[in-house]
């Protein structure tokens, strides 16, 4: 399985790190996330299959190159905040939707961007939970292949996620923003609602928070089970 290596960022360096990462590793093997409530920022670098130690070393080297090309001060003492394996089997389309959402936002096609953002969330959480069950890491009382409420807003979705991971989605600091995003998406799809650019950006930020959290939980569970 691929390995993700994460680094804590200084919020004022986020834009420069994003610019540098696009040039060093490209758009599909890195992710910069910022928690809206706390301002906590992280860079995640993804590497192919291998051992965690080698990926961590490669992550440190890559992070140094990103800082250099972005004209940021060298940080030789930078250590990853974590390294974990994550599943992408069957989930490639989720990442296509992720970048589709950002591209649509850049094109000012805001309502469709919100729909793509929610599709990303639902496909990704389904893929991760199905994989955890298939790998014998998680056990749930239902057949996940028959489950349909992947927005995770219903009681059934919350219970399934808790059964599989032991985590409470509703207790996460980003949950209100995500909940508002799903309502916004539903209004677009079912009522033809229009949204502002600010609202669309808030929805995409909610998408990033959701997938960052779900992948992080799944990665930790795989690391524990290894």
FENJOJO-V330928 format. One record per backbone hydrogen bond with DSSP energy under -1.0 kcal/mol. CO is the residue of the C=O (numbers start at 1). NH is the residue of the N-H. If there is no record, write none. Layout:
co/nh
CO/NH
CO/NH
//
This chain:
co/nh
2/86
3/47
4/84
5/45
6/81
7/43
10/13
11/14
13/17
14/18
15/19
16/20
17/21
18/22
19/23
20/24
21/25
21/26
29/46
31/44
33/42
35/39
40/35
41/9
42/33
43/7
44/31
45/5
47/3
51/55
52/56
53/57
54/58
55/59
56/60
57/61
58/62
59/63
60/64
61/65
62/66
63/67
64/68
65/69
66/70
67/72
68/71
75/78
82/6
84/4
88/91
91/95
92/96
93/97
94/98
95/99
96/100
97/101
98/102
99/103
100/104
101/105
102/106
103/107
104/109
105/108
108/110
109/113
110/114
111/115
112/116
113/117
114/118
115/119
116/120
117/121
118/122
119/123
120/124
121/125
122/126
123/127
124/128
125/129
126/130
127/131
128/132
129/133
130/134
131/135
132/137
132/138
133/136
143/146
144/147
148/150
149/152
154/158
155/159
156/160
157/161
158/162
159/163
160/164
161/165
162/166
168/171
169/172
172/175
174/178
175/179
176/180
177/181
178/182
179/183
180/184
181/185
182/186
183/187
184/188
185/189
186/190
187/191
187/193
188/192
196/200
197/201
198/202
199/203
200/204
201/205
202/206
203/207
204/208
205/209
206/210
207/211
208/212
209/213
210/214
211/215
212/216
213/217
214/218
215/219
216/220
217/221
218/222
219/223
220/224
221/225
222/226
//
